[in-house]
Amino acid sequence: MVIRRAYHVVFHMNGAWPAGWHTLCEGSGFPKRVSKTKAAAIRYARRLARSRRHIGQVIIHRKNGQIEREYTYGADPVETKG
């Protein structure tokens, strides 16, 4: 079974975590890293998505929360007839 890990790059301003661009692993309740710039957060998320032995996905959000772009790294599994 191939695991797909999604990393979200989102802007966060209020709450317990510091303000800035957060790199979040989907399903986790806390950020992997908080960056001052969006570009730095995207670089970090791409590095995480490419470095694992799974299918990695980077989902980049705008400041208002809408999805701006999405990238997938790694080979999708071959579909089999079931």
ChimeraX attribute file (.defattr): number of C-alpha atoms within 10 A of each C-alpha:
attribute: neighborCount
match mode: 1-to-1
recipient: residues
	/A:1	5
	/A:2	10
	/A:3	12
	/A:4	18
	/A:5	20
	/A:6	21
	/A:7	28
	/A:8	23
	/A:9	29
	/A:10	25
	/A:11	23
	/A:12	16
	/A:13	13
	/A:14	9
	/A:15	7
	/A:16	6
	/A:17	12
	/A:18	13
	/A:19	14
	/A:20	18
	/A:21	25
	/A:22	28
	/A:23	28
	/A:24	22
	/A:25	21
	/A:26	15
	/A:27	9
	/A:28	9
	/A:29	8
	/A:30	12
	/A:31	17
	/A:32	15
	/A:33	15
	/A:34	22
	/A:35	18
	/A:36	13
	/A:37	12
	/A:38	20
	/A:39	12
	/A:40	15
	/A:41	25
	/A:42	22
	/A:43	12
	/A:44	18
	/A:45	26
	/A:46	19
	/A:47	13
	/A:48	19
	/A:49	24
	/A:50	16
	/A:51	12
	/A:52	14
	/A:53	12
	/A:54	17
	/A:55	19
	/A:56	24
	/A:57	23
	/A:58	26
	/A:59	21
	/A:60	23
	/A:61	18
	/A:62	13
	/A:63	15
	/A:64	9
	/A:65	12
	/A:66	10
	/A:67	14
	/A:68	10
	/A:69	10
	/A:70	13
	/A:71	13
	/A:72	17
	/A:73	17
	/A:74	15
	/A:75	10
	/A:76	13
	/A:77	10
	/A:78	6
	/A:79	6
	/A:80	5
	/A:81	4
	/A:82	3
